[in-house]
Amino acid sequence: MEQITIQIRDKRKAYALKTFLKSLDYVEKVSIANLRIPTKPRNTVKTDFFAMAGVWSKRDVTLDSLRSSAWPRRM
């Protein structure tokens, strides 16, 4: 059995490499000292889903008008 030692600066990339190596069928064991799973910070700002509800209410938007503005040469 062969052993390889790799030093990685970024913990997120080390975790990604660990995940990749575990997916290989010929890798027997992957161990990393002092590595915690990186977590994304939680979104602390509450977003109101219906805040933009009336944006298109006073505009005359149809499927044909969208198509003609998106592809003017095809119409």
N, CA, C and O atoms as CSV, one atom per row, in Angstrom:
chain,resi,resn,atom,element,x,y,z
A,1,MET,N,N,0.848,-1.180,0.000
A,1,MET,CA,C,0.000,0.000,0.000
A,1,MET,C,C,0.887,1.234,0.000
A,1,MET,O,O,1.863,1.309,0.745
A,2,GLU,N,N,0.542,2.193,-0.835
A,2,GLU,CA,C,1.281,3.450,-0.949
A,2,GLU,C,C,0.559,4.533,-0.156
A,2,GLU,O,O,-0.656,4.484,0.032
A,3,GLN,N,N,1.334,5.509,0.303
A,3,GLN,CA,C,0.771,6.604,1.085
A,3,GLN,C,C,1.266,7.927,0.511
A,3,GLN,O,O,2.441,8.054,0.166
A,4,ILE,N,N,0.376,8.910,0.407
A,4,ILE,CA,C,0.698,10.229,-0.124
A,4,ILE,C,C,0.328,11.277,0.913
A,4,ILE,O,O,-0.743,11.210,1.516
A,5,THR,N,N,1.217,12.249,1.121
A,5,THR,CA,C,0.944,13.359,2.035
A,5,THR,C,C,0.822,14.638,1.222
A,5,THR,O,O,1.697,14.966,0.421
A,6,ILE,N,N,-0.286,15.363,1.439
A,6,ILE,CA,C,-0.547,16.602,0.713
A,6,ILE,C,C,-0.837,17.696,1.728
A,6,ILE,O,O,-1.585,17.483,2.681
A,7,GLN,N,N,-0.247,18.864,1.524
A,7,GLN,CA,C,-0.526,20.017,2.397
A,7,GLN,C,C,-1.349,21.026,1.606
A,7,GLN,O,O,-0.945,21.474,0.533
A,8,ILE,N,N,-2.506,21.375,2.152
A,8,ILE,CA,C,-3.422,22.290,1.479
A,8,ILE,C,C,-3.711,23.465,2.406
A,8,ILE,O,O,-3.974,23.280,3.594
A,9,ARG,N,N,-3.660,24.677,1.851
A,9,ARG,CA,C,-3.876,25.884,2.661
A,9,ARG,C,C,-5.346,26.140,2.970
A,9,ARG,O,O,-5.691,26.526,4.087
A,10,ASP,N,N,-6.204,25.928,1.988
A,10,ASP,CA,C,-7.618,26.271,2.124
A,10,ASP,C,C,-8.406,25.069,2.637
A,10,ASP,O,O,-8.356,23.995,2.037
A,11,LYS,N,N,-9.136,25.240,3.747
A,11,LYS,CA,C,-9.882,24.135,4.342
A,11,LYS,C,C,-11.030,23.672,3.448
A,11,LYS,O,O,-11.334,22.481,3.401
A,12,ARG,N,N,-11.670,24.606,2.739
A,12,ARG,CA,C,-12.769,24.225,1.851
A,12,ARG,C,C,-12.270,23.335,0.709
A,12,ARG,O,O,-12.926,22.366,0.326
A,13,LYS,N,N,-11.122,23.678,0.188
A,13,LYS,CA,C,-10.567,22.874,-0.903
A,13,LYS,C,C,-10.081,21.531,-0.385
A,13,LYS,O,O,-10.161,20.528,-1.094
A,14,ALA,N,N,-9.578,21.498,0.839
A,14,ALA,CA,C,-9.165,20.235,1.439
A,14,ALA,C,C,-10.362,19.316,1.624
A,14,ALA,O,O,-10.265,18.111,1.391
A,15,TYR,N,N,-11.479,19.874,2.038
A,15,TYR,CA,C,-12.692,19.079,2.193
A,15,TYR,C,C,-13.180,18.563,0.841
A,15,TYR,O,O,-13.616,17.417,0.731
A,16,ALA,N,N,-13.105,19.416,-0.194
A,16,ALA,CA,C,-13.517,18.991,-1.530
A,16,ALA,C,C,-12.625,17.857,-2.034
A,16,ALA,O,O,-13.110,16.902,-2.641
A,17,LEU,N,N,-11.325,17.966,-1.781
A,17,LEU,CA,C,-10.396,16.910,-2.189
A,17,LEU,C,C,-10.682,15.617,-1.432
A,17,LEU,O,O,-10.630,14.532,-2.012
A,18,LYS,N,N,-10.981,15.728,-0.155
A,18,LYS,CA,C,-11.303,14.553,0.646
A,18,LYS,C,C,-12.554,13.863,0.102
A,18,LYS,O,O,-12.592,12.637,-0.004
A,19,THR,N,N,-13.554,14.632,-0.234
A,19,THR,CA,C,-14.790,14.078,-0.782
A,19,THR,C,C,-14.531,13.374,-2.111
A,19,THR,O,O,-15.053,12.290,-2.369
A,20,PHE,N,N,-13.716,14.010,-2.945
A,20,PHE,CA,C,-13.374,13.400,-4.232
A,20,PHE,C,C,-12.611,12.093,-4.044
A,20,PHE,O,O,-12.926,11.092,-4.687
A,21,LEU,N,N,-11.615,12.100,-3.172
A,21,LEU,CA,C,-10.812,10.894,-2.968
A,21,LEU,C,C,-11.648,9.750,-2.409
A,21,LEU,O,O,-11.417,8.590,-2.751
A,22,LYS,N,N,-12.620,10.065,-1.550
A,22,LYS,CA,C,-13.482,9.014,-1.011
A,22,LYS,C,C,-14.342,8.372,-2.089
A,22,LYS,O,O,-14.753,7.220,-1.951
A,23,SER,N,N,-14.618,9.111,-3.161
A,23,SER,CA,C,-15.466,8.575,-4.215
A,23,SER,C,C,-14.728,7.591,-5.128
A,23,SER,O,O,-15.365,6.855,-5.881
A,24,LEU,N,N,-13.410,7.572,-5.071
A,24,LEU,CA,C,-12.621,6.665,-5.908
A,24,LEU,C,C,-12.626,5.272,-5.311
A,24,LEU,O,O,-12.483,5.113,-4.099
A,25,ASP,N,N,-12.788,4.262,-6.152
A,25,ASP,CA,C,-12.883,2.900,-5.642
A,25,ASP,C,C,-11.540,2.307,-5.228
A,25,ASP,O,O,-11.513,1.347,-4.458
A,26,TYR,N,N,-10.451,2.840,-5.708
A,26,TYR,CA,C,-9.142,2.279,-5.366
A,26,TYR,C,C,-8.486,2.969,-4.166
A,26,TYR,O,O,-7.394,2.575,-3.756
A,27,VAL,N,N,-9.127,3.982,-3.601
A,27,VAL,CA,C,-8.609,4.636,-2.397
A,27,VAL,C,C,-9.200,3.916,-1.196
A,27,VAL,O,O,-10.419,3.822,-1.047
A,28,GLU,N,N,-8.313,3.406,-0.337
A,28,GLU,CA,C,-8.759,2.606,0.793
A,28,GLU,C,C,-9.197,3.448,1.982
A,28,GLU,O,O,-10.229,3.162,2.590
A,29,LYS,N,N,-8.429,4.485,2.326
A,29,LYS,CA,C,-8.739,5.281,3.508
A,29,LYS,C,C,-8.280,6.716,3.281
A,29,LYS,O,O,-7.191,6.954,2.759
A,30,VAL,N,N,-9.121,7.671,3.680
A,30,VAL,CA,C,-8.771,9.091,3.599
A,30,VAL,C,C,-8.950,9.667,4.983
A,30,VAL,O,O,-10.043,9.625,5.548
A,31,SER,N,N,-7.868,10.207,5.533
A,31,SER,CA,C,-7.962,10.831,6.850
A,31,SER,C,C,-7.260,12.175,6.826
A,31,SER,O,O,-6.163,12.319,6.286
A,32,ILE,N,N,-7.920,13.151,7.423
A,32,ILE,CA,C,-7.368,14.492,7.495
A,32,ILE,C,C,-7.417,14.938,8.946
A,32,ILE,O,O,-8.464,14.875,9.591
A,33,ALA,N,N,-6.288,15.386,9.452
A,33,ALA,CA,C,-6.213,15.833,10.841
A,33,ALA,C,C,-6.738,17.261,10.962
A,33,ALA,O,O,-6.419,18.122,10.143
A,34,ASN,N,N,-7.531,17.498,11.976
A,34,ASN,CA,C,-8.041,18.829,12.334
A,34,ASN,C,C,-8.820,19.497,11.208
A,34,ASN,O,O,-8.629,20.682,10.937
A,35,LEU,N,N,-9.685,18.753,10.561
A,35,LEU,CA,C,-10.493,19.339,9.498
A,35,LEU,C,C,-11.952,19.274,9.892
A,35,LEU,O,O,-12.498,18.199,10.138
A,36,ARG,N,N,-12.572,20.429,9.948
A,36,ARG,CA,C,-14.003,20.504,10.200
A,36,ARG,C,C,-14.694,20.801,8.887
A,36,ARG,O,O,-14.121,21.439,8.003
A,37,ILE,N,N,-15.903,20.348,8.762
A,37,ILE,CA,C,-16.660,20.586,7.541
A,37,ILE,C,C,-16.975,22.072,7.446
A,37,ILE,O,O,-17.557,22.637,8.372
A,38,PRO,N,N,-16.601,22.715,6.346
A,38,PRO,CA,C,-16.888,24.141,6.205
A,38,PRO,C,C,-18.385,24.370,6.042
A,38,PRO,O,O,-19.052,23.663,5.287
A,39,THR,N,N,-18.896,25.341,6.741
A,39,THR,CA,C,-20.311,25.666,6.648
A,39,THR,C,C,-20.470,27.065,6.087
A,39,THR,O,O,-19.641,27.945,6.319
A,40,LYS,N,N,-21.536,27.251,5.353
A,40,LYS,CA,C,-21.826,28.562,4.814
A,40,LYS,C,C,-22.527,29.384,5.897
A,40,LYS,O,O,-23.324,28.848,6.667
A,41,PRO,N,N,-22.232,30.670,5.956
A,41,PRO,CA,C,-22.926,31.486,6.953
A,41,PRO,C,C,-24.413,31.558,6.626
A,41,PRO,O,O,-24.808,31.614,5.462
A,42,ARG,N,N,-25.210,31.555,7.655
A,42,ARG,CA,C,-26.649,31.610,7.461
A,42,ARG,C,C,-27.073,33.001,7.027
A,42,ARG,O,O,-26.473,34.004,7.416
A,43,ASN,N,N,-28.096,33.040,6.231
A,43,ASN,CA,C,-28.635,34.305,5.765
A,43,ASN,C,C,-29.418,34.928,6.916
A,43,ASN,O,O,-30.474,34.417,7.293
A,44,THR,N,N,-28.920,36.010,7.470
A,44,THR,CA,C,-29.564,36.627,8.621
A,44,THR,C,C,-30.652,37.611,8.211
A,44,THR,O,O,-31.487,37.989,9.032
A,45,VAL,N,N,-30.649,38.025,6.957
A,45,VAL,CA,C,-31.648,38.967,6.483
A,45,VAL,C,C,-32.849,38.196,5.960
A,45,VAL,O,O,-32.717,37.350,5.075
A,46,LYS,N,N,-34.011,38.488,6.506
A,46,LYS,CA,C,-35.234,37.856,6.040
A,46,LYS,C,C,-35.694,38.549,4.766
A,46,LYS,O,O,-35.812,39.774,4.732
A,47,THR,N,N,-35.949,37.786,3.738
A,47,THR,CA,C,-36.387,38.328,2.467
A,47,THR,C,C,-37.885,38.099,2.331
A,47,THR,O,O,-38.375,36.982,2.496
A,48,ASP,N,N,-38.597,39.165,2.031
A,48,ASP,CA,C,-40.033,39.064,1.836
A,48,ASP,C,C,-40.310,38.613,0.406
A,48,ASP,O,O,-39.993,39.322,-0.550
A,49,PHE,N,N,-40.891,37.454,0.270
A,49,PHE,CA,C,-41.147,36.877,-1.043
A,49,PHE,C,C,-42.114,37.731,-1.856
A,49,PHE,O,O,-41.956,37.845,-3.072
A,50,PHE,N,N,-43.096,38.324,-1.221
A,50,PHE,CA,C,-44.124,39.075,-1.922
A,50,PHE,C,C,-43.805,40.564,-2.052
A,50,PHE,O,O,-44.679,41.334,-2.450
A,51,ALA,N,N,-42.599,40.991,-1.735
A,51,ALA,CA,C,-42.239,42.405,-1.826
A,51,ALA,C,C,-42.269,42.904,-3.269
A,51,ALA,O,O,-42.553,44.079,-3.502
A,52,MET,N,N,-41.985,42.046,-4.230
A,52,MET,CA,C,-41.957,42.441,-5.632
A,52,MET,C,C,-43.238,42.037,-6.364
A,52,MET,O,O,-43.243,41.955,-7.592
A,53,ALA,N,N,-44.300,41.789,-5.642
A,53,ALA,CA,C,-45.522,41.244,-6.232
A,53,ALA,C,C,-46.159,42.156,-7.272
A,53,ALA,O,O,-46.700,41.648,-8.254
A,54,GLY,N,N,-46.125,43.453,-7.111
A,54,GLY,CA,C,-46.823,44.339,-8.032
A,54,GLY,C,C,-45.950,45.002,-9.066
A,54,GLY,O,O,-46.372,45.995,-9.658
A,55,VAL,N,N,-44.771,44.513,-9.310
A,55,VAL,CA,C,-43.829,45.166,-10.213
A,55,VAL,C,C,-44.367,45.239,-11.640
A,55,VAL,O,O,-44.213,46.266,-12.301
A,56,TRP,N,N,-44.996,44.168,-12.124
A,56,TRP,CA,C,-45.455,44.125,-13.515
A,56,TRP,C,C,-46.944,44.443,-13.645
A,56,TRP,O,O,-47.514,44.214,-14.712
A,57,SER,N,N,-47.588,44.958,-12.612
A,57,SER,CA,C,-49.040,45.129,-12.652
A,57,SER,C,C,-49.498,46.189,-13.647
A,57,SER,O,O,-50.569,46.022,-14.231
A,58,LYS,N,N,-48.772,47.240,-13.869
A,58,LYS,CA,C,-49.202,48.321,-14.758
A,58,LYS,C,C,-48.527,48.264,-16.130
A,58,LYS,O,O,-48.554,49.247,-16.870
A,59,ARG,N,N,-47.936,47.148,-16.470
A,59,ARG,CA,C,-47.259,47.014,-17.763
A,59,ARG,C,C,-47.998,45.998,-18.609
A,59,ARG,O,O,-48.480,44.979,-18.116
A,60,ASP,N,N,-48.073,46.294,-19.874
A,60,ASP,CA,C,-48.723,45.391,-20.808
A,60,ASP,C,C,-47.665,44.441,-21.369
A,60,ASP,O,O,-47.021,44.739,-22.375
A,61,VAL,N,N,-47.498,43.309,-20.715
A,61,VAL,CA,C,-46.488,42.325,-21.116
A,61,VAL,C,C,-47.216,41.061,-21.557
A,61,VAL,O,O,-47.970,40.452,-20.797
A,62,THR,N,N,-46.968,40.691,-22.792
A,62,THR,CA,C,-47.543,39.452,-23.318
A,62,THR,C,C,-46.403,38.572,-23.824
A,62,THR,O,O,-45.257,39.008,-23.934
A,63,LEU,N,N,-46.743,37.352,-24.120
A,63,LEU,CA,C,-45.745,36.420,-24.631
A,63,LEU,C,C,-45.197,36.889,-25.972
A,63,LEU,O,O,-43.998,36.773,-26.229
A,64,ASP,N,N,-46.064,37.416,-26.826
A,64,ASP,CA,C,-45.624,37.899,-28.138
A,64,ASP,C,C,-44.714,39.122,-28.024
A,64,ASP,O,O,-43.749,39.247,-28.778
A,65,SER,N,N,-45.014,40.026,-27.088
A,65,SER,CA,C,-44.162,41.214,-26.935
A,65,SER,C,C,-42.786,40.837,-26.389
A,65,SER,O,O,-41.780,41.433,-26.776
A,66,LEU,N,N,-42.738,39.857,-25.500
A,66,LEU,CA,C,-41.441,39.387,-24.998
A,66,LEU,C,C,-40.632,38.731,-26.103
A,66,LEU,O,O,-39.430,38.968,-26.216
A,67,ARG,N,N,-41.273,37.916,-26.912
A,67,ARG,CA,C,-40.569,37.240,-28.007
A,67,ARG,C,C,-40.062,38.228,-29.047
A,67,ARG,O,O,-38.950,38.084,-29.554
A,68,SER,N,N,-40.876,39.235,-29.368
A,68,SER,CA,C,-40.455,40.193,-30.382
A,68,SER,C,C,-39.294,41.062,-29.892
A,68,SER,O,O,-38.451,41.477,-30.688
A,69,SER,N,N,-39.249,41.334,-28.606
A,69,SER,CA,C,-38.110,42.129,-28.104
A,69,SER,C,C,-36.866,41.262,-27.912
A,69,SER,O,O,-35.744,41.762,-27.991
A,70,ALA,N,N,-37.055,39.985,-27.663
A,70,ALA,CA,C,-35.909,39.100,-27.459
A,70,ALA,C,C,-35.291,38.675,-28.798
A,70,ALA,O,O,-34.068,38.626,-28.931
A,71,TRP,N,N,-36.128,38.372,-29.775
A,71,TRP,CA,C,-35.662,37.912,-31.080
A,71,TRP,C,C,-36.299,38.770,-32.180
A,71,TRP,O,O,-37.223,38.313,-32.853
A,72,PRO,N,N,-35.827,39.989,-32.371
A,72,PRO,CA,C,-36.498,40.870,-33.328
A,72,PRO,C,C,-36.397,40.395,-34.785
A,72,PRO,O,O,-37.288,40.703,-35.577
A,73,ARG,N,N,-35.367,39.671,-35.160
A,73,ARG,CA,C,-35.200,39.241,-36.549
A,73,ARG,C,C,-36.085,38.050,-36.891
A,73,ARG,O,O,-36.369,37.822,-38.067
A,74,ARG,N,N,-36.524,37.293,-35.910
A,74,ARG,CA,C,-37.324,36.093,-36.169
A,74,ARG,C,C,-38.799,36.397,-36.349
A,74,ARG,O,O,-39.530,35.551,-36.865
A,75,MET,N,N,-39.254,37.534,-35.956
A,75,MET,CA,C,-40.690,37.845,-36.016
A,75,MET,C,C,-41.094,38.398,-37.342
A,75,MET,O,O,-42.267,38.708,-37.549
